[in-house]
């Protein structure tokens, strides 16, 4: 047929009908490989960033355990309060352990560290979105702050037992404790037990995640002025407007859920 001045691509038949030139086929493969490599790199960067974020907010314990340990007479430590008569008796909070004389308790607040539990009370609203219950404190410490329901742990109580009790006492709702999100050491410049000599208090708080039914009705006691539900899936900028203590608990819960797919 003669010499051609223009080199034509040799067509490769595919499927008996569609034809693609070797040049086009090569370009397609290179583009695909490049796109895959870029996606892989970006994916690793995104995963690394997610891990960094979750590591920063890590700290929650495994669900269903509140790290209460009971030492029976034979010193074989267990999580069961009924392991021996001694530990069973210790796990029963007596009336005199609950209702301390005002003068004595005031001295404790001023001179000792008070052990407390705070509750991240979570529900799903009728639209299926997760919300966290916040209460406006009416007393010191942290008077006027939007805070988590909670208070002093009675001698003989586990973290979960104290969380269930404080939810009922302060908000009127019964919930299911899920896990301990963390333990915090908080310092306050004022308390309800200040005198002319000593002011402020220090508390060590176990923060417990508590799930409730979305139909539960909130009934506040006199330790809180108002309550509101905070949308957990709000943007981080909005969540950061909350008290730092509240914000950190929500991020810890989020880190656990994203890492272990707990819902």
TORMAR-518076 format. One record per residue (C-alpha): residue in three letters; x, y, z. Coordinates in steps of 0.05 Angstrom, whole numbers, padded with zeros to 5 digits, always signed. Last residue first. Example, Ala and Ser with C-alpha at 12.3 -4.5 7.8 and 13.67 -1.06 7.14 Angstrom:
BEGIN
Ser+00273-00021+00143 Ala+00246-00090+00156 
END
This chain:
BEGIN
Unk-00454+00052+01394 Unk-00387+00020+01404 Unk-00347+00019+01339 Unk-00281+00005+01375 Unk-00239+00064+01350 Unk-00294+00112+01329 Unk-00335+00098+01392 Unk-00275+00104+01439 Unk-00252+00170+01408 Unk-00323+00198+01410 Unk-00330+00181+01484 Unk-00264+00215+01499 Unk-00283+00275+01457 Unk-00349+00282+01496 Unk-00312+00277+01562 Unk-00261+00330+01541 Unk-00315+00380+01522 Unk-00350+00374+01589 Unk-00287+00388+01628 Unk-00268+00445+01581 Unk-00335+00479+01594 Unk-00374+00486+01529 Unk-00353+00533+01473 Unk-00308+00477+01448 Unk-00370+00437+01429 Unk-00389+00492+01379 Unk-00321+00492+01346 Unk-00320+00416+01345 Unk-00383+00416+01303 Unk-00444+00387+01336 Unk-00451+00310+01336 Unk-00458+00309+01412 Unk-00520+00353+01410 Unk-00524+00383+01480 Unk-00589+00373+01518 Unk-00608+00426+01569 Unk-00618+00433+01644 Unk-00635+00488+01692 Unk-00622+00513+01763 Unk-00584+00454+01792 Unk-00568+00430+01863 Unk-00641+00438+01883 Unk-00664+00374+01849 Unk-00678+00369+01775 Unk-00732+00327+01744 Unk-00714+00302+01674 Unk-00765+00257+01640 Unk-00739+00193+01607 Unk-00769+00183+01538 Unk-00701+00179+01503 Unk-00681+00120+01546 Unk-00617+00130+01585 Unk-00543+00114+01574 Unk-00492+00131+01627 Unk-00418+00145+01614 Unk-00381+00150+01680 Unk-00329+00204+01698 Unk-00291+00186+01762 Unk-00277+00251+01797 Unk-00223+00271+01847 Unk-00244+00334+01883 Unk-00207+00394+01911 Unk-00240+00450+01950 Unk-00239+00525+01959 Unk-00234+00571+02019 Unk-00202+00566+02087 Unk-00197+00619+02142 Unk-00260+00662+02136 Unk-00303+00601+02120 Unk-00317+00562+02057 Unk-00366+00504+02057 Unk-00405+00518+01994 Unk-00339+00517+01956 Unk-00293+00567+01924 Unk-00225+00568+01889 Unk-00238+00500+01856 Unk-00187+00446+01839 Unk-00204+00385+01797 Unk-00168+00318+01792 Unk-00199+00277+01736 Unk-00212+00203+01724 Unk-00233+00177+01656 Unk-00288+00153+01611 Unk-00311+00099+01659 Unk-00359+00053+01622 Unk-00432+00037+01608 Unk-00474+00057+01667 Unk-00548+00044+01651 Unk-00596+00100+01666 Unk-00651+00120+01714 Unk-00672+00192+01708 Unk-00694+00240+01764 Unk-00640+00290+01748 Unk-00601+00302+01813 Unk-00621+00242+01856 Unk-00634+00192+01800 Unk-00570+00208+01762 Unk-00531+00210+01828 Unk-00554+00140+01847 Unk-00537+00109+01780 Unk-00468+00142+01780 Unk-00454+00120+01852 Unk-00470+00048+01835 Unk-00427+00051+01772 Unk-00367+00080+01809 Unk-00374+00026+01863 Unk-00405+00045+01930 Unk-00382+00023+02000 Unk-00364+00093+02024 Unk-00410+00141+01989 Unk-00385+00175+01925 Unk-00396+00250+01926 Unk-00430+00286+01869 Unk-00454+00282+01797 Unk-00493+00314+01741 Unk-00446+00343+01688 Unk-00436+00418+01682 Unk-00462+00482+01653 Unk-00429+00530+01701 Unk-00468+00579+01744 Unk-00435+00555+01809 Unk-00372+00517+01794 Unk-00361+00497+01867 Unk-00407+00524+01891 Unk-00482+00519+01885 Unk-00536+00527+01831 Unk-00501+00487+01777 Unk-00530+00491+01708 Unk-00543+00420+01684 Unk-00520+00385+01621 Unk-00549+00323+01589 Unk-00513+00295+01528 Unk-00548+00284+01461 Unk-00542+00231+01407 Unk-00585+00240+01344 Unk-00639+00189+01327 Unk-00693+00239+01308 Unk-00733+00223+01371 Unk-00671+00239+01413 Unk-00618+00187+01428 Unk-00594+00192+01500 Unk-00530+00206+01538 Unk-00516+00222+01611 Unk-00442+00236+01620 Unk-00443+00227+01695 Unk-00395+00255+01747 Unk-00370+00213+01806 Unk-00338+00242+01868 Unk-00281+00232+01917 Unk-00270+00292+01963 Unk-00198+00312+01978 Unk-00189+00336+02049 Unk-00183+00400+02091 Unk-00239+00447+02068 Unk-00288+00394+02043 Unk-00273+00349+02103 Unk-00285+00406+02153 Unk-00352+00420+02119 Unk-00369+00346+02125 Unk-00356+00347+02200 Unk-00396+00410+02212 Unk-00454+00385+02170 Unk-00458+00316+02203 Unk-00449+00261+02152 Unk-00508+00229+02117 Unk-00482+00174+02073 Unk-00431+00137+02116 Unk-00479+00139+02176 Unk-00533+00107+02133 Unk-00488+00049+02115 Unk-00463+00035+02044 Unk-00461-00040+02035 Unk-00399-00059+01995 Unk-00357-00064+02058 Unk-00403-00118+02086 Unk-00395-00159+02023 Unk-00320-00149+02027 Unk-00316-00178+02097 Unk-00366-00234+02086 Unk-00326-00259+02026 Unk-00331-00259+01950 Unk-00397-00221+01952 Unk-00365-00156+01927 Unk-00343-00191+01863 Unk-00288-00157+01823 Unk-00236-00202+01855 Unk-00170-00199+01893 Unk-00147-00262+01926 Unk-00124-00233+01993 Unk-00151-00292+02034 Unk-00195-00245+02074 Unk-00228-00216+02012 Unk-00199-00158+01972 Unk-00251-00125+01928 Unk-00232-00088+01865 Unk-00277-00037+01831 Unk-00250-00021+01762 Unk-00315+00005+01732 Unk-00324-00051+01682 Unk-00383-00058+01633 Unk-00349-00025+01574 Unk-00273-00024+01572 Unk-00240+00038+01599 Unk-00238+00107+01568 Unk-00169+00139+01563 Unk-00161+00163+01492 Unk-00172+00236+01472 Unk-00102+00251+01445 Unk-00097+00180+01419 Unk-00162+00191+01381 Unk-00135+00254+01347 Unk-00068+00222+01330 Unk-00103+00160+01304 Unk-00148+00203+01260 Unk-00088+00241+01233 Unk-00051+00177+01217 Unk-00113+00149+01183 Unk-00121+00213+01142 Unk-00047+00211+01121 Unk-00053+00137+01104 Unk-00115+00151+01062 Unk-00081+00209+01028 Unk-00023+00164+01009 Unk-00069+00108+00984 Unk-00112+00157+00945 Unk-00050+00186+00912 Unk-00024+00116+00895 Unk-00092+00095+00867 Unk-00097+00158+00825 Unk-00027+00147+00797 Unk-00041+00074+00781 Unk-00106+00093+00746 Unk-00073+00148+00707 Unk-00016+00102+00686 Unk-00064+00048+00665 Unk-00106+00096+00624 Unk-00045+00126+00590 Unk-00022+00056+00571 Unk-00090+00038+00541 Unk-00092+00102+00502 Unk-00023+00088+00472 Unk-00039+00015+00458 Unk-00100+00037+00419 Unk-00169+00017+00444 Unk-00221-00020+00403 Unk-00291-00039+00425 Unk-00325-00094+00384 Unk-00296-00164+00392 Unk-00290-00159+00466 Unk-00226-00118+00459 Unk-00191-00109+00393 Unk-00125-00075+00396 Unk-00116-00021+00345 Unk-00047-00005+00319 Unk-00036+00069+00325 Unk-00021+00103+00259 Unk+00046+00129+00240 Unk+00038+00185+00190 Unk+00081+00189+00128 Unk+00056+00121+00105 Unk+00099+00082+00057 Unk+00060+00046+00002 Unk+00000+00000+00000 
END
